Amino acid sequence: MLDETITLTARVAWGMLPEHLRVKLSKKMAGLLRHYGEEYGLKFTRDGWVRITDLVQALRRIPGFDWVTVQDVLEVVSRDEKGRYEVRDGMIRARYGHSIKVEVEYEELSREEIPETLYHGTVARRLEGILREGLKPMRRRYVHLSLTPQDAYTVGRRHGVDVVVLAVDTRCLEEKGIPVYRASHKVYVTPWVPPDCIRLAGRG
């Protein structure tokens, strides 16, 4: 508790959150906006928006987050490298990754706007099933694809050390009528990826 008080005092002095608090807050924001916000009283619009002030109140109900302000939330949004969040007119939402029933409408992309290859990071124990059945959203609304193999590797590391990076042929998806959407400047999403559109790109 003393350490957190010191770092929050430093936040006031420096005008920004220390890195470990920013990461901690971002993870909790993602959880609320994607998965369990309703349990903390958040009321989502059909397309996933909530009031920023309501999000702050929900965060403050969680032990260890009673220090959060609107400024802190906006800082997390502005410094997020993957573009996880979107802010508009006092509202906020996660751009992708939802398990709750919201319908985020993504922009339609032309063929030229979609990279020919995108990447997905996973772990070795899941590889056999993926190569047999393809990539499925599981508990989420869409399959997430990364712009670079390095980003995919980082995603895979969250699930274990035996990382496998898969390359997804988006022209193959196009031929099968499966759409690809851009969720942020680094993340693309698709309803699913059949096995024959996947190849092994590397192992960690």
ZAVEX-962073 format. One line per 5 residues: number of its first residue (from 1); their letters; for each residue x, y, z of C-alpha. Coordinates in steps of 0.25 Angstrom, whole numbers, padded with zeros to 4 digits. Each point is the difference from the previous one (the first is absolute). Last residue first. Layout:
<nodes>
NUM> A> X Y Z; ...
</nodes>
This chain:
<nodes>
204> GRGAL> 0037 -0078 -0121; -0004 -0008 -0012; -0002 0005 -0014; -0010 0003 -0012; -0008 -0013 0000
199> RICDP> -0011 0001 -0011; -0015 0004 0001; -0010 0002 -0011; -0002 -0015 -0002; -0004 -0001 0015
194> PVWPT> -0012 0009 -0001; 0001 0014 0007; -0012 0005 0007; -0008 0013 0002; 0011 0009 -0003
189> VYVKH> 0008 0011 0007; 0011 0009 -0003; 0010 0006 0010; 0011 0010 -0001; -0006 0013 -0005
184> SARYV> -0013 -0004 0007; -0012 -0009 -0002; 0002 -0002 -0015; -0010 -0010 -0006; 0002 -0013 -0008
179> PIGKE> -0012 -0006 -0006; -0001 -0015 -0004; -0005 -0002 -0014; 0008 -0013 -0002; 0008 0007 -0011
174> ELCRT> 0002 0012 0010; 0005 -0009 0011; 0011 -0006 -0010; 0004 0014 -0004; 0001 0002 0015
169> DVALV> 0011 -0011 0002; 0002 -0001 0015; 0014 -0002 0005; 0001 -0008 0013; 0010 0004 0011
164> VVDVG> 0002 -0011 0011; 0005 0003 0014; 0005 -0010 0010; 0001 0010 0011; -0014 0000 0004
159> HRRGV> -0014 0007 -0002; 0004 0015 0001; 0012 -0003 -0009; -0009 -0003 -0012; -0004 0015 0000
154> TYADQ> 0015 0004 0000; 0002 -0010 -0012; -0011 0006 -0008; 0006 0014 0002; 0013 -0005 -0005
149> PTLSL> -0007 -0008 -0012; -0005 0014 -0005; -0014 0005 -0002; -0007 -0008 0010; -0013 -0009 -0001
144> HVYRR> -0011 -0001 0010; -0011 -0010 -0002; -0013 0006 0002; -0012 0001 0011; 0008 -0006 0011
139> RMPKL> -0002 -0013 0008; 0005 -0009 -0011; 0003 0010 -0012; 0004 -0012 -0008; 0013 -0003 -0007
134> GERLI> 0000 -0012 -0009; -0005 -0014 0003; 0011 -0010 -0003; 0012 0010 0000; -0006 0007 0012
129> GELRR> -0002 -0013 0008; 0015 -0004 -0003; 0005 0014 0004; -0007 0001 0013; 0011 -0006 0009
124> AVTGH> 0011 0008 -0008; -0005 0014 0004; -0007 0011 -0007; 0004 0012 -0008; -0008 0004 -0013
119> YLTEP> 0005 0007 -0012; -0005 0007 -0012; 0005 -0002 -0014; -0006 0007 -0013; -0002 0013 0008
114> IEERS> -0014 0005 -0002; -0001 0014 -0006; 0002 -0004 -0014; -0012 -0010 0001; -0009 0012 0005
109> LEEYE> -0003 0001 0014; -0014 0002 0006; 0001 0007 0013; -0004 -0007 0013; -0013 0000 0007
104> VEVKI> 0001 -0004 0015; -0011 -0009 0003; -0001 -0003 0015; -0003 -0013 0007; 0011 -0001 0011
99> SHGYR> 0012 -0008 -0004; 0007 0012 -0006; 0014 0000 -0006; -0001 0013 -0009; -0002 0015 0000
94> ARIMG> -0002 0001 0015; -0009 0011 0003; -0001 0014 0006; -0010 0012 0000; 0002 0014 0004
89> DRVEY> -0003 0005 -0015; 0010 -0011 -0006; 0011 -0009 0006; 0005 -0013 -0007; 0008 -0011 0007
84> RGKED> 0009 -0011 -0004; 0009 0008 -0009; 0012 -0009 0001; 0010 0010 0005; -0009 0005 0012
79> RSVVE> 0006 0014 0004; -0013 0008 -0003; -0010 -0010 0005; 0008 -0002 0013; 0001 0015 0002
74> LVDQV> -0015 0002 -0002; -0002 -0010 0011; 0009 0007 0009; -0006 0013 -0003; -0014 -0005 0004
69> TVWDF> 0006 -0004 0013; 0004 -0013 0007; 0005 0000 0015; -0011 -0010 0005; 0007 -0010 -0009
64> GPIRR> 0005 -0010 0010; -0013 -0007 0004; -0010 0002 -0012; -0011 0010 0002; 0009 0011 -0005
59> LAQVL> 0001 -0007 -0013; -0015 0000 -0002; -0001 0015 0004; 0011 0003 -0011; -0008 -0008 -0010
54> DTIRV> -0012 0008 0003; 0007 0013 -0002; 0005 -0005 -0013; -0014 -0003 -0004; -0002 -0013 -0007
49> WGDRT> 0001 -0004 -0015; -0001 -0015 -0005; -0008 0001 -0013; -0013 -0003 0006; 0002 0010 0011
44> FKLGY> 0007 -0006 0013; -0005 0003 0014; 0011 -0002 0011; -0005 -0005 0013; 0012 -0007 0005
39> EEGYH> -0004 -0014 -0004; -0004 0007 -0014; 0014 0003 -0002; 0004 -0015 -0001; 0006 -0003 -0013
34> RLLGA> 0005 0010 -0010; -0001 0014 0006; 0002 -0005 0015; 0011 -0009 -0004; 0007 0010 -0009
29> MKKSL> -0001 0011 0011; 0007 -0010 0010; 0011 -0003 -0009; 0002 0015 -0004; 0000 0004 0015
24> KVRLH> 0011 -0010 0004; 0008 0004 -0013; -0001 0015 0004; 0004 -0004 0015; 0012 -0007 -0004
19> EPLMG> 0004 0011 -0010; -0001 0012 0010; -0012 0008 -0003; 0002 0014 -0006; 0001 0015 0004
14> WAVRA> 0014 -0002 0006; -0003 0005 0014; -0014 -0005 0001; 0004 -0013 -0005; 0012 0000 0010
9> TLTIT> -0011 0001 0012; -0007 -0012 -0006; 0013 -0007 0000; 0003 0003 0014; -0014 -0004 0004
4> EDLM> 0001 -0013 -0007; 0013 -0003 0007; -0007 0002 0013; -0011 -0009 -0003
</nodes>
